[in-house]
Amino acid sequence: MKKTVGFLAFASVQILLVVMHIHKRSLFVRELYQEQRTNSATHDVELKKQKLAAQLYVCKNPEAIKEFATHQLSMKPIALTQIKTVESV
């Protein structure tokens, strides 16, 4: 009887340790997955930031502005005859 109780106690402790080890590993894997998702999101944000910075650079480029104005808006350079002067009284 004592051997049976001792064996059952030993077996239940071993089963408990195995379950705790599996639980610990599952938590570890879950955290690794979360870290991977966070790193992926960070990488995506960095790429988007670089693309937006490149677009801003293009938008601030005077040559790009001039090309946009002449080709898409059909604007023409201003001639000196079109400039009116303002005289102060």
ZILINHU-V843047 format. One record per residue. N is the residue number from 0. SS is DSSP state (helix for helix, strand for strand, loop for the rest). NEAR is the number of other ideal C-beta (glycine too) atoms within 8 Angstrom. Layout:
# ZILINHU-V843047
N_SS_NEAR + N_SS_NEAR
This chain:
# ZILINHU-V843047
0_loop_4 + 1_helix_5 + 2_helix_6 + 3_helix_7 + 4_helix_8 + 5_helix_8 + 6_helix_8 + 7_helix_8 + 8_helix_8 + 9_helix_8 + 10_helix_8 + 11_helix_8 + 12_helix_8 + 13_helix_8 + 14_helix_8 + 15_helix_8 + 16_helix_8 + 17_helix_8 + 18_helix_8 + 19_helix_8 + 20_helix_8 + 21_helix_8 + 22_helix_8 + 23_helix_8 + 24_helix_8 + 25_helix_8 + 26_helix_8 + 27_helix_8 + 28_helix_8 + 29_helix_8 + 30_helix_8 + 31_helix_8 + 32_helix_8 + 33_helix_8 + 34_helix_8 + 35_helix_8 + 36_helix_8 + 37_helix_8 + 38_helix_8 + 39_helix_8 + 40_helix_8 + 41_helix_8 + 42_helix_8 + 43_helix_8 + 44_helix_8 + 45_helix_8 + 46_helix_8 + 47_helix_8 + 48_helix_8 + 49_helix_8 + 50_helix_8 + 51_helix_8 + 52_helix_8 + 53_helix_8 + 54_helix_8 + 55_helix_8 + 56_helix_8 + 57_helix_8 + 58_helix_8 + 59_helix_5 + 60_loop_8 + 61_helix_5 + 62_helix_6 + 63_helix_9 + 64_helix_9 + 65_helix_8 + 66_helix_8 + 67_helix_9 + 68_helix_9 + 69_helix_9 + 70_helix_7 + 71_helix_5 + 72_loop_7 + 73_loop_6 + 74_loop_5 + 75_loop_5 + 76_loop_3 + 77_loop_6 + 78_loop_6 + 79_helix_5 + 80_helix_4 + 81_helix_6 + 82_loop_7 + 83_loop_4 + 84_loop_4 + 85_loop_4 + 86_loop_4 + 87_loop_3 + 88_loop_2
